[in-house]
Amino acid sequence: MGEIYLAAIVGSIAGIHGIARRWSPWTQRSVVLPVAVAISIAFLLVDTIGLARGWFATPASGTTLALPGAGPLGRGFPIEEPLLLFGISSLAVVIADLVGRGTLRASAALGLREGVVFALIGALSGGTLGAVLSGAEYTVAAAALAGAGVGLAWPLLVSDRGTRASFAAFIVLTLIFDNLLCLSGLLTYPTEPRSGLLLWAMPVEDLLYATGLVGAALRLRAEVMSGGGSAWRIFLASRPISWINTGLPFLAGLIAAGAGERLGGWLLAPLLWWGAGYNLFLYGINDLYDRASDAKNPRKGGAEGALLQPRDLPPIRVALWVGGVLPALVMALVLPAPAGLAPLAAVALAALYSAPWFARARSIPILDSLVSSAHFLLPPIAGLLLASSFSAEWLAPLGALGLWGVASHALGAVQDIDADRRSGIHTIATLLGPTRTAWLILITYLAAALPLALSPEPLARISALVPLLSAVSAAPLVRSATSWSSARAAWRRFLWLNAPLGAIASMILLESWR
């Protein structure tokens, strides 16, 4: 059943993409992607609370795989949920674009202040009504969420046809498909925290949840459309392609430490931060303070970094605080020591690397590669710190990852030698020059394979192939490092190899540690 559910979600996302391409040429990825990703992350956090509080759970038969860390109902977080949230958030945007033809007819003022006010009024109204009518915990929370969603979308519901159509269609689709999921047994609900009111087979709380989601998605769509591209550039600044490179190692370290059940149903919250929030801060602060050099760098303005505009500066500063610093402070307070300090250390190192009011290690040769490597060592260390005791078996993979990080940073620096020199930025590559840096990259990748090859664990020895493949990919650079096109080609190969090799390495090392 879980495989069928996953296939249905993937097929639905493909169908939504097809609808947008065929019938909604007004839908732009610069709008739909930031909205879908932001709403998915926000409601994954809502789901984390629900799982940890025992509001709902997905039975084993309804998921292909659940994360470790079970809530009161004995189930972990289903891996299908992020895809589901991404799909339905995208659908809300596509329907609004299709009916409204990509335009926004909103007479009310948009903005952060107005949004917060409307959301608070709606949440207080909905929560109060839920408390009066039921008093059950999940009902009150879902009613507050629905009220916040309606409050956020209200100025648009009054004046924008596309918003009204999307809102109505979303409610109808929720009534249909949620009932099907409940009837099929894919969703399980206890009786205690709910009102008990059903809309055929689905609890009324599911409709309230969906109302909150679609309202938030449509309001965010309007904000993104009126923001002149700021949301898209901030989204690019977070380097979505790199989220797996920090989120998966944290999860691998946490599971290797046997700490999944220690966090229980709350596990998803730090995982989301190490995946998305950490990268937003790590790369966002870099793009914020590298605007002058990025303007001279031909590879910026896409997946490898945003070209921030003056109008982007206030919102990205807010994003750095809300998505990076504040969650790190919360985790420092609620996670057990010393693991709780790892997010703060990560934020400090990111500032150390990029901020001119700090050391700006980004412009200090050799230190730049060492600090950059530490950025990617911290996520698995943060997971391992949740263990009750330290294991010497962890040293080999951590040492290999550290060396791999040094080589990978130097590889990225080679292609930026000309742009960095024009901007007066000193890096390990500007210090050593392209050819010597290329040799350093090759030797360091090979050195990263040594601690794994010498490990007594068979799977760890197999994982030595990962840095060896990175070395093979970078080897042609030794002969042609002075050519910018060759350096770019080497970096592109690195990007293509990065995600699959990182995923394979994490799974191999995880199985080895287990």
C-alpha positions in Angstrom: 0.0 0.0 0.0 2.8 2.4 0.9 4.4 2.0 -2.6 1.1 2.7 -4.3 0.6 5.8 -2.1 4.1 7.1 -3.0 3.6 6.4 -6.7 0.3 8.2 -6.6 1.9 11.3 -5.0 4.8 11.3 -7.5 2.3 10.9 -10.4 0.2 13.7 -9.0 3.2 16.1 -8.9 4.0 15.1 -12.5 0.4 15.7 -13.4 0.4 19.2 -11.8 3.6 20.0 -13.8 1.8 18.8 -16.9 -1.2 21.0 -16.2 1.0 24.0 -15.7 2.9 23.5 -18.9 -0.2 22.7 -21.0 -2.9 25.0 -19.7 -1.2 27.6 -17.4 1.6 29.3 -19.2 1.4 32.0 -16.6 2.8 29.8 -13.9 6.4 30.6 -13.2 8.9 28.5 -11.4 10.2 31.7 -9.7 6.8 31.8 -7.9 5.7 28.2 -7.5 9.0 26.8 -6.2 9.6 29.3 -3.3 5.9 29.0 -2.3 5.8 25.2 -2.4 9.1 24.8 -0.6 8.4 27.3 2.1 4.8 26.0 2.7 6.1 22.4 2.8 8.7 23.2 5.4 6.3 25.2 7.5 3.7 22.5 7.5 6.2 19.7 8.0 6.9 21.5 11.3 3.2 21.5 12.0 3.2 17.8 11.3 6.1 17.3 13.6 4.1 18.8 16.4 1.1 16.6 15.5 3.2 13.5 15.4 5.0 14.3 18.7 1.7 15.1 20.4 -0.1 12.0 19.1 -2.7 13.8 16.9 -2.2 11.5 14.0 0.1 8.8 12.6 0.6 6.8 9.4 0.4 3.0 9.9 3.3 0.9 8.7 1.2 -0.4 5.8 0.7 3.2 4.6 4.3 4.2 4.0 7.3 2.9 2.3 9.6 4.1 5.0 9.2 6.1 8.3 12.0 8.1 9.9 13.2 6.9 13.3 11.7 8.7 16.3 8.2 7.6 17.1 5.5 9.7 18.6 2.9 8.5 21.2 1.2 6.4 18.6 4.3 4.4 17.9 5.0 5.6 14.4 7.8 7.7 12.9 7.4 10.4 10.2 6.5 9.0 6.7 8.8 10.0 3.9 5.9 10.6 1.6 4.7 13.6 3.5 7.2 16.2 2.1 6.3 15.2 -1.4 2.6 15.4 -0.6 2.9 18.9 0.9 5.0 20.1 -2.1 2.4 18.7 -4.5 -0.6 20.2 -2.9 1.1 23.6 -2.4 2.1 23.6 -6.0 -1.5 22.8 -7.0 -2.8 25.8 -5.1 -0.5 28.1 -7.0 -1.2 26.5 -10.4 -5.0 26.7 -10.0 -4.8 30.4 -9.0 -2.6 31.1 -11.9 -4.8 29.2 -14.3 -8.0 31.0 -13.3 -6.4 34.4 -12.7 -4.1 34.2 -15.8 -1.0 34.9 -13.7 -2.3 38.2 -12.5 -3.2 39.4 -9.0 -6.1 41.6 -8.3 -5.7 42.6 -4.7 -6.8 45.9 -3.5 -5.6 45.3 0.1 -2.0 46.1 1.0 0.3 43.1 1.3 3.4 42.8 3.5 4.9 41.2 6.5 3.2 43.5 9.1 -0.3 43.1 7.6 0.1 39.4 7.2 1.1 38.9 10.8 -1.9 41.0 12.0 -4.4 39.1 9.8 -2.9 35.7 10.8 -3.0 36.5 14.5 -6.6 37.7 14.4 -7.6 34.6 12.4 -5.7 32.2 14.7 -7.2 33.7 17.9 -10.7 33.6 16.4 -10.3 30.1 15.1 -8.7 28.8 18.2 -11.3 30.3 20.5 -14.1 28.9 18.4 -12.5 25.4 18.5 -12.0 25.7 22.3 -15.7 26.7 22.8 -17.1 24.0 20.5 -14.8 21.1 21.4 -11.8 21.8 23.6 -9.9 18.9 22.2 -6.2 19.7 21.7 -6.0 18.8 18.0 -9.3 20.5 17.3 -8.2 23.8 18.9 -4.8 23.7 17.1 -6.4 22.9 13.7 -9.1 25.6 14.1 -6.4 28.1 15.0 -4.4 27.0 11.9 -7.5 27.4 9.7 -8.2 30.8 11.1 -4.7 31.9 10.4 -5.0 30.7 6.9 -8.3 32.4 6.2 -6.9 35.6 7.8 -3.8 35.5 5.6 -5.9 35.0 2.5 -8.8 37.2 3.3 -7.7 40.4 1.4 -7.2 38.2 -1.6 -10.4 36.2 -1.3 -12.3 39.5 -1.3 -10.7 40.9 -4.5 -8.9 38.2 -6.5 -10.7 35.7 -8.7 -7.8 33.3 -9.0 -7.4 33.1 -5.2 -11.1 32.4 -4.7 -11.1 29.6 -7.3 -8.0 27.9 -5.9 -9.3 28.1 -2.3 -12.6 26.6 -3.3 -11.1 23.9 -5.5 -8.6 22.9 -2.8 -11.4 22.5 -0.2 -13.4 20.2 -2.6 -10.3 18.1 -3.5 -9.5 17.8 0.2 -13.0 16.4 1.0 -12.7 13.9 -1.8 -9.1 12.6 -1.4 -8.9 12.8 2.4 -12.0 10.6 2.6 -10.4 8.1 0.2 -7.2 8.0 2.3 -9.1 7.5 5.5 -11.3 4.7 4.0 -8.2 3.0 2.7 -6.5 3.0 6.1 -3.6 5.2 5.1 -4.3 7.6 8.0 -4.8 6.7 11.6 -6.3 9.0 14.2 -6.8 8.5 18.0 -10.0 9.7 19.5 -8.7 11.6 22.5 -7.3 14.9 21.0 -10.1 15.3 18.4 -13.6 16.5 18.4 -14.9 13.3 16.9 -16.8 15.1 14.2 -16.5 13.4 10.9 -17.2 14.5 7.3 -18.1 11.0 6.1 -14.8 9.2 7.0 -12.4 12.1 7.5 -12.2 14.1 10.7 -13.2 17.7 10.5 -9.7 18.6 11.7 -8.2 17.5 8.4 -10.4 20.1 6.6 -9.3 22.7 9.0 -5.6 21.8 8.4 -6.1 22.0 4.6 -7.8 25.4 5.0 -4.8 26.7 6.9 -2.4 25.4 4.3 -4.2 26.7 1.2 -4.7 30.1 2.8 -1.0 30.4 3.7 0.1 29.2 0.3 -2.1 31.7 -1.6 -1.0 34.6 0.6 2.6 33.7 0.1 2.0 33.4 -3.7 0.7 37.0 -3.7 3.7 38.2 -1.6 6.1 36.5 -4.0 4.4 37.9 -7.1 4.5 41.4 -5.7 8.1 41.1 -4.4 9.9 41.7 -7.7 11.8 38.4 -7.6 13.2 38.7 -4.1 11.7 35.4 -3.0 13.2 33.6 -5.9 16.7 35.0 -5.3 16.5 34.2 -1.6 15.5 30.7 -2.6 18.5 30.4 -4.9 20.7 31.8 -2.1 19.8 28.8 0.1 21.3 26.5 -2.6 18.5 23.8 -2.6 20.8 21.5 -4.4 23.0 21.3 -1.3 20.2 20.6 1.3 20.8 16.9 1.0 24.5 17.4 1.6 23.9 18.5 5.2 20.5 17.1 6.1 21.4 13.5 5.2 24.7 13.4 7.1 22.9 14.8 10.2 20.4 12.0 9.9 23.1 9.4 9.3 25.0 10.6 12.4 21.9 10.7 14.5 20.9 7.1 13.5 24.5 5.9 13.9 24.4 7.3 17.5 21.2 5.4 18.1 19.5 8.6 19.1 16.5 8.5 16.8 14.1 7.5 19.6 15.8 9.9 22.0 14.2 12.8 20.0 11.0 10.9 19.4 8.4 12.6 17.2 10.4 15.8 17.3 13.2 14.4 15.1 12.0 16.1 11.9 12.5 19.7 13.3 16.3 19.6 13.6 16.5 17.5 10.4 14.7 20.3 8.5 17.0 22.9 9.9 20.2 21.1 9.1 18.8 20.6 5.6 17.1 23.9 4.7 17.6 26.4 7.5 21.3 25.8 7.8 22.0 26.2 4.1 19.9 29.3 4.0 22.1 30.9 6.6 25.4 29.4 5.4 25.0 30.5 1.8 22.6 33.4 2.4 25.1 35.3 4.5 27.8 34.5 1.9 25.7 36.0 -0.9 24.8 39.0 1.3 28.4 40.0 1.8 29.8 38.8 -1.6 27.5 41.0 -3.8 30.3 43.0 -5.2 32.4 40.0 -6.3 29.4 37.9 -7.3 28.5 40.7 -9.8 31.8 40.0 -11.6 31.4 36.2 -11.4 29.8 34.7 -14.5 28.5 31.6 -12.7 26.3 33.4 -10.2 22.6 34.1 -10.7 21.4 30.5 -10.8 21.7 27.2 -8.8 25.3 28.2 -7.8 24.3 31.4 -6.0 22.0 34.3 -6.2 22.8 37.8 -7.5 21.0 39.7 -4.8 19.5 43.1 -5.6 19.3 46.1 -3.2 15.6 45.4 -2.6 16.5 41.8 -1.5 18.6 43.0 1.5 15.9 43.6 4.1 14.0 40.3 3.4 17.2 38.2 3.3 18.3 39.6 6.6 14.9 38.7 8.0 15.2 35.2 6.5 18.7 34.7 8.0 17.3 35.5 11.5 14.1 33.6 11.2 15.4 30.6 9.3 18.9 30.4 10.7 19.7 32.1 14.0 16.4 31.8 15.9 16.0 28.0 15.3 19.6 27.5 16.3 18.9 29.4 19.6 15.8 27.3 20.2 17.7 24.0 19.6 20.4 25.2 22.0 17.8 25.5 24.7 15.8 22.3 24.1 18.3 19.7 22.8 20.5 17.9 25.2 24.0 19.2 25.6 26.4 19.2 23.9 24.3 18.4 20.8 22.3 21.6 21.3 25.3 23.7 20.8 26.1 22.4 17.4 23.6 24.6 15.5 25.0 27.7 17.2 28.5 26.6 16.3 27.3 26.1 12.7 25.9 29.6 12.6 29.1 31.1 14.2 31.3 29.3 11.6 29.1 30.5 8.7 29.5 34.1 10.0 33.2 33.5 10.6 33.6 32.5 6.9 31.5 35.3 5.2 30.9 38.3 7.5 33.3 41.3 7.3 32.5 42.2 10.9 33.9 38.8 11.8 37.1 37.1 10.6 35.8 36.7 7.0 37.8 33.5 6.6 36.5 33.4 3.0 39.4 35.9 2.2 42.1 34.1 4.3 43.9 31.5 2.2 44.0 27.9 3.6 41.7 29.0 6.5 39.0 29.4 3.9 39.2 25.7 2.9 39.4 24.5 6.5 36.4 26.5 7.7 34.4 25.5 4.6 35.2 21.8 5.4 34.0 22.4 8.9 30.6 23.5 7.5 30.0 20.0 6.3 31.6 18.2 9.2 29.2 19.7 11.7 26.0 18.1 10.6 27.1 14.5 11.2 28.9 15.5 14.3 25.7 17.2 15.6 23.9 13.8 15.1 26.7 11.8 16.7 26.7 14.2 19.7 23.3 12.8 20.7 24.9 9.5 21.5 25.4 8.4 25.1 29.0 7.6 24.4 31.7 8.3 21.7 32.8 5.5 19.4 36.3 5.4 17.9 34.7 3.9 14.7 33.4 7.3 13.9 36.9 8.9 13.5 37.7 7.3 10.1 34.6 8.5 8.2 34.7 12.0 9.9 38.4 12.4 8.9 37.6 11.3 5.4 34.7 13.8 5.2 36.9 16.6 6.5 39.6 16.0 3.8 36.9 15.6 1.2 35.5 19.0 2.2 38.9 20.7 1.9 39.4 19.4 -1.6 35.9 20.3 -2.7 36.2 23.9 -1.5 39.5 24.2 -3.3 37.9 22.8 -6.5 35.2 25.5 -6.3 37.8 28.2 -5.7 39.8 27.3 -8.9 37.0 28.5 -11.2 36.7 31.8 -9.3 40.4 32.8 -9.4 39.9 35.5 -12.0 36.7 36.9 -10.4 38.3 36.8 -6.9 41.5 38.5 -8.0 39.5 41.3 -9.7 37.6 41.8 -6.5 40.7 41.7 -4.3 39.6 38.5 -2.5 42.4 36.1 -1.4 41.6 32.4 -1.4 43.6 29.1 -1.3 43.4 29.1 -5.2 44.6 32.7 -5.6 47.5 31.9 -3.3 48.6 28.6 -4.9 47.6 29.3 -8.4 45.4 27.0 -10.6 47.9 24.2 -11.3 49.2 23.7 -7.7 45.6 24.0 -6.4 44.6 21.2 -8.8 47.3 19.0 -7.5 46.3 19.8 -3.9 42.7 18.8 -4.8 43.8 15.5 -6.3 46.1 14.6 -3.4 43.5 15.6 -0.8 40.8 13.5 -2.4 43.2 10.5 -2.4 44.1 11.2 1.2 40.4 11.2 2.1 40.1 7.6 0.8 42.9 6.4 3.1 41.1 6.4 6.5 38.2 4.6 4.9 40.3 2.0 3.1 42.2 1.2 6.3 39.0 0.9 8.4 38.2 -2.6 9.8 34.6 -2.2 8.7 34.0 -3.7 5.3 31.3 -1.2 4.3 33.6 1.7 5.3 36.3 0.3 3.0 33.8 0.1 0.2 32.9 3.8 0.8 36.5 4.7 0.0 35.4 4.6 -3.6 33.5 7.9 -3.0 36.5 10.1 -2.6 38.4 8.0 -5.2 35.6 8.8 -7.8 35.8 12.5 -6.8 39.6 12.3 -7.5 39.0 10.7 -10.9 36.5 13.4 -11.7 38.9 16.2 -10.7 42.0 14.6 -12.3 41.7 16.2 -15.8 42.0 19.6 -14.1 45.7 18.9 -13.4 46.6 19.3 -17.1 44.3 22.3 -17.8 43.8 24.1 -14.6 44.6 27.5 -16.2 41.6 27.2 -18.5 38.4 28.6 -16.9 36.3 26.3 -19.1 38.2 23.3 -17.7 37.7 24.5 -14.2 34.0 25.0 -14.8 33.7 21.5 -16.4 35.4 20.0 -13.3 33.0 21.9 -11.0 30.0 20.8 -13.0 31.1 17.2 -12.8 31.4 17.7 -9.0 27.9 19.0 -8.8 26.5 16.1 -10.8 28.4 13.6 -8.7 27.8 15.4 -5.4 24.2 14.4 -4.5 24.4 10.7 -5.6 27.8 10.1 -4.1 26.8 11.9 -0.9 23.7 9.8 -0.6 25.5 6.6 -1.3 28.3 7.5 1.2 25.7 8.3 3.9 23.9 5.0 3.4 27.0 2.9 3.4 28.5 4.6 6.4 25.2 4.4 8.2 24.9 0.7 7.6 28.6 0.3 8.6 28.0 2.2 11.9 24.9 0.2 12.7 
